[in-house]
Amino acid sequence: AIRLVPVVVIHDADKAVPLAKALLDNGCAFMEITFRTPAAAEAIARISREVSGMLVGAGTLLTPEQAQAAGVDYMVIGRPVTQSADPAQTLNMINASLKRGA
């Protein structure tokens, strides 16, 4: 059973893949990349492409556009997304984004 999910802030997308591989090599197959930096989307995309076996999620999402991050396995949705002008449309967009990543 998974008991730990590291929540990671990436400032440099070049460091994302080595970090994900180190986590995986040490028995941790889940990680969440927060959208607190401009490097987040690229970091998620690189990990999704290059690190087989790592489940990567997007966290601290504040806008529907961020929820469309490339290749995520799960998302942690921030309060502003769920309180958007059209929550149903926002949630449909999020759901479609996850299905594309499947």
C-alpha positions as CSV (number, residue, x, y, z in Angstrom):
1,A,0.0,0.0,0.0
2,I,1.2,3.5,-0.8
3,R,1.6,5.5,2.4
4,L,3.6,8.4,1.1
5,V,3.1,10.8,-1.8
6,P,5.9,13.4,-2.1
7,V,4.6,16.9,-2.9
8,V,7.3,18.5,-5.0
9,V,7.9,22.1,-6.1
10,I,10.1,22.1,-9.3
11,H,12.0,25.3,-10.2
12,D,14.0,23.6,-13.0
13,A,12.4,21.1,-15.3
14,D,15.8,19.6,-16.0
15,K,15.8,18.2,-12.5
16,A,12.4,16.6,-12.7
17,V,13.4,13.3,-14.4
18,P,16.4,12.6,-12.1
19,L,14.2,13.3,-9.1
20,A,11.4,11.0,-10.3
21,K,13.9,8.2,-11.1
22,A,15.5,8.5,-7.6
23,L,12.1,8.3,-5.9
24,L,11.2,5.3,-8.1
25,D,14.5,3.6,-7.4
26,N,13.8,3.9,-3.7
27,G,10.3,2.4,-3.8
28,C,8.2,5.5,-4.2
29,A,6.1,5.3,-7.4
30,F,3.9,8.4,-6.8
31,M,4.6,12.1,-6.8
32,E,2.7,15.3,-7.1
33,I,4.2,18.3,-8.9
34,T,2.7,21.6,-7.6
35,F,1.8,24.4,-10.0
36,R,3.7,27.0,-7.9
37,T,6.4,27.6,-10.5
38,P,6.5,28.1,-14.3
39,A,8.5,24.8,-14.7
40,A,5.6,22.6,-13.4
41,A,3.9,21.7,-16.7
42,E,7.2,20.9,-18.4
43,A,8.3,18.8,-15.4
44,I,5.1,16.8,-15.5
45,A,5.4,16.2,-19.2
46,R,9.0,15.1,-19.0
47,I,8.3,12.7,-16.1
48,S,5.3,11.2,-17.9
49,R,7.3,10.6,-21.1
50,E,10.6,9.5,-19.5
51,V,9.9,7.7,-16.2
52,S,8.0,4.5,-16.8
53,G,6.3,3.3,-13.6
54,M,6.0,6.7,-12.0
55,L,2.5,8.0,-11.4
56,V,2.7,11.8,-11.5
57,G,0.0,14.2,-10.5
58,A,-0.6,17.9,-10.7
59,G,-1.3,19.9,-7.5
60,T,-2.1,23.4,-6.4
61,L,-4.1,23.9,-9.6
62,L,-5.8,27.3,-9.6
63,T,-7.2,27.5,-13.1
64,P,-9.0,25.2,-15.6
65,E,-6.1,25.7,-18.0
66,Q,-3.6,24.4,-15.5
67,A,-5.8,21.3,-15.1
68,Q,-5.0,20.4,-18.7
69,A,-1.4,19.7,-17.8
70,A,0.2,17.0,-20.1
71,G,0.3,13.4,-19.0
72,V,-0.9,13.6,-15.4
73,D,-2.3,10.5,-13.7
74,Y,-4.2,12.5,-11.1
75,M,-4.9,16.1,-10.1
76,V,-5.3,18.0,-6.8
77,I,-7.8,20.7,-7.5
78,G,-7.5,24.1,-5.8
79,R,-10.5,25.9,-4.4
80,P,-10.6,28.6,-7.2
81,V,-11.2,25.9,-9.8
82,T,-14.2,24.4,-8.0
83,Q,-15.5,28.0,-7.4
84,S,-15.2,29.0,-11.1
85,A,-18.0,30.8,-12.9
86,D,-19.1,27.5,-14.4
87,P,-18.1,24.6,-12.1
88,A,-19.7,21.9,-14.3
89,Q,-17.8,23.0,-17.4
90,T,-14.6,23.2,-15.4
91,L,-15.1,19.7,-14.0
92,N,-15.9,18.3,-17.4
93,M,-12.7,19.9,-18.8
94,I,-10.7,18.3,-15.9
95,N,-12.3,14.9,-16.5
96,A,-11.6,15.1,-20.3
97,S,-8.0,16.0,-19.5
98,L,-7.5,13.0,-17.3
99,K,-9.1,10.7,-19.9
100,R,-6.6,11.9,-22.5
101,G,-3.8,11.1,-20.2
102,A,-5.0,7.5,-19.6
